[in-house]
Amino acid sequence: MKRIITAFAFGLTAVLSAPVHAEDKKAAPIHVRGSIVTYAGSTLKVKTREGETVDVALADDWKVAGVANAKVTDIKPGDFVGIASLPKADGGDGALEVLIFPPAMKGTGEGSYSWDLKPESSMTNATVADAVKGVDGRNVTVSYHGKEKKIAIPDGTPVVTIAAASKDDLIPGAVVFITAEKSEAGPIAHQVVVGKDGVVPPM
């Protein structure tokens, strides 16, 4: 199972960090966020957060993983993290969610790119340079490609890490975050992150 999670994490890290160049727009991955209606054979029927019900085909090489709760105090200098954030009115960025990657993923696909969790949000995959606890939460400085970015992580921000999961966790009502390619027949999934034990993918 550890090997499966590691393989999944490599794919997920690439998904959470790959820039989309103009010539690659047709091949850019799409994200499906919602809850499972049914899972049968090689198809997931998902009710999306927008209220639409879509059939997601599972690619031959598809992988599944879960997420486990972590704490903001788990974030230490040297950790490799993926942080979705929004610009703050008073400057800087405020985190929407944090994913702590396994140590083996450190440095893979680092960078800061636009993200579709919310309008104007970005995803930053980077190494934590320092983490300072403040009165209203925690500020982290992350570094990537010789650059630094300071991100505030308010109290209550979802913080998770990758956890084991199996096809048996793909049950009706389970919340999923799916990375897929767009096709005329509908989304084709390569990675599925499923919520379990009360923890949902915040990505």
C-alpha positions in Angstrom: 0.0 0.0 0.0 2.9 2.4 0.8 4.2 1.8 -2.8 0.7 2.7 -4.2 0.5 5.9 -2.2 4.0 6.9 -3.3 3.2 6.3 -6.9 -0.1 8.2 -6.5 1.7 11.1 -4.8 4.2 11.5 -7.7 1.2 11.9 -10.0 -0.7 14.1 -7.7 2.4 16.3 -7.1 2.7 16.8 -10.8 -1.0 17.6 -11.1 -0.7 20.2 -8.3 2.2 21.9 -9.9 2.3 21.6 -13.6 2.1 24.9 -15.5 -0.2 25.1 -18.5 1.5 26.6 -21.5 -0.5 27.9 -24.4 0.4 25.0 -26.6 -0.7 22.5 -23.9 -4.1 23.9 -23.1 -5.9 21.1 -24.9 -4.1 18.5 -22.8 -4.5 20.4 -19.5 -6.0 18.2 -16.8 -9.5 19.1 -15.4 -10.7 18.7 -11.8 -13.9 17.1 -10.7 -15.0 17.9 -7.2 -18.1 16.4 -5.7 -19.6 13.3 -4.1 -20.0 9.8 -5.5 -23.4 8.7 -6.7 -22.3 5.2 -7.8 -19.2 3.3 -8.6 -19.5 0.4 -11.0 -16.8 -1.2 -13.2 -14.7 1.5 -14.7 -17.1 4.4 -14.1 -17.7 6.8 -11.3 -20.9 8.8 -11.3 -20.3 12.0 -9.4 -22.5 14.8 -8.4 -20.3 17.8 -8.7 -20.1 20.8 -6.4 -21.9 22.7 -9.1 -24.8 20.4 -8.9 -24.2 18.5 -12.2 -24.1 14.7 -12.3 -21.3 13.4 -14.5 -19.9 10.0 -15.5 -16.2 9.8 -15.0 -14.4 7.0 -16.8 -11.5 5.5 -15.0 -8.3 5.2 -17.1 -6.5 1.9 -17.2 -3.7 3.3 -15.0 -5.9 5.1 -12.5 -4.9 5.3 -8.8 -6.8 6.0 -5.6 -5.7 7.5 -2.4 -7.3 9.1 0.7 -6.5 12.0 2.9 -5.9 12.1 6.7 -6.2 15.0 9.0 -3.0 16.8 10.0 -2.5 19.9 12.1 -0.9 23.3 11.3 1.6 22.6 14.0 2.7 19.5 11.9 4.2 21.9 9.3 7.9 22.1 9.9 10.8 23.8 8.1 12.0 21.4 5.3 8.5 19.9 4.7 7.3 19.9 1.1 3.7 21.2 0.9 1.0 22.2 -1.6 -0.9 25.3 -0.5 -4.0 26.6 -2.2 -4.3 30.3 -1.4 -6.0 33.6 -2.3 -4.6 37.1 -2.3 -5.4 39.0 1.0 -6.9 42.5 1.0 -4.0 43.7 3.1 -1.3 42.1 1.0 0.2 38.6 0.8 -1.7 35.4 0.4 -4.0 33.5 2.8 -4.3 29.7 2.6 -7.4 27.9 1.7 -6.0 24.5 2.4 -2.7 22.8 2.9 -1.5 19.4 1.7 1.6 18.0 3.4 3.4 15.6 1.0 5.3 12.5 2.1 9.1 13.2 2.5 9.8 11.2 -0.7 7.9 13.8 -2.7 10.1 16.8 -1.6 11.1 19.0 -4.5 8.9 17.2 -7.1 7.2 19.7 -9.5 7.8 22.7 -7.3 6.3 26.1 -8.3 3.3 28.4 -7.9 0.5 28.4 -10.5 -3.1 29.4 -10.9 -5.6 26.9 -9.4 -9.3 26.4 -9.7 -10.4 25.8 -6.1 -11.8 29.4 -6.1 -11.6 32.3 -8.5 -8.1 33.9 -8.4 -6.7 31.1 -6.2 -3.3 29.7 -6.7 -1.5 26.5 -5.8 2.1 26.7 -4.5 4.1 23.5 -4.2 7.2 24.4 -2.2 9.5 23.7 0.7 8.8 25.3 4.0 11.6 27.7 4.8 10.2 28.7 8.2 6.9 28.4 10.1 6.1 31.0 12.7 3.1 30.7 15.1 1.2 34.0 15.5 -1.8 35.2 17.4 -4.2 34.6 14.5 -2.7 31.5 13.1 0.5 30.6 11.4 2.6 32.3 8.7 4.9 30.1 6.6 7.6 31.2 4.2 8.0 28.7 1.3 10.7 28.6 -1.3 10.7 27.3 -4.9 13.0 27.9 -7.8 15.0 30.4 -5.8 11.9 32.5 -4.9 10.1 32.9 -1.6 6.5 33.4 -0.8 4.9 34.1 2.5 1.5 32.6 3.2 -0.7 33.0 6.2 -2.5 29.9 7.4 -5.5 31.1 9.5 -6.8 28.9 12.3 -9.4 26.5 10.9 -7.6 26.1 7.6 -7.9 22.4 6.5 -4.6 20.7 6.7 -4.2 17.1 5.4 -1.7 14.6 4.2 -2.0 11.6 1.9 -3.4 8.4 3.3 -4.1 4.9 2.2 -7.4 4.1 0.4 -8.8 1.5 -1.8 -11.6 1.0 -4.3 -13.8 -0.2 -1.4 -13.8 3.4 -0.2 -15.6 4.6 -3.3 -19.0 4.4 -1.8 -22.1 6.6 -2.4 -21.8 9.9 -0.7 -18.0 9.8 -0.4 -16.4 13.2 -1.3 -13.9 13.0 -4.2 -11.3 15.2 -5.8 -10.6 13.8 -9.3 -7.9 14.7 -11.8 -9.0 13.9 -15.3 -8.4 14.5 -18.9 -11.2 16.0 -21.0 -12.6 14.0 -23.8 -15.7 14.2 -26.0 -17.2 11.3 -24.1 -16.6 12.9 -20.7 -13.8 13.1 -18.1 -11.3 10.3 -18.0 -9.7 10.0 -14.5 -6.1 9.2 -13.7 -6.1 10.1 -10.0 -8.9 9.9 -7.5 -8.6 11.3 -3.9 -11.5 10.0 -1.8 -12.6 11.2 1.6 -12.9 8.6 4.4 -13.3 8.5 8.2 -14.9 11.9 8.1 -11.9 13.6 6.3 -12.7 15.1 2.9 -10.2 16.2 0.2 -10.0 20.0 0.6 -8.2 20.5 -2.7 
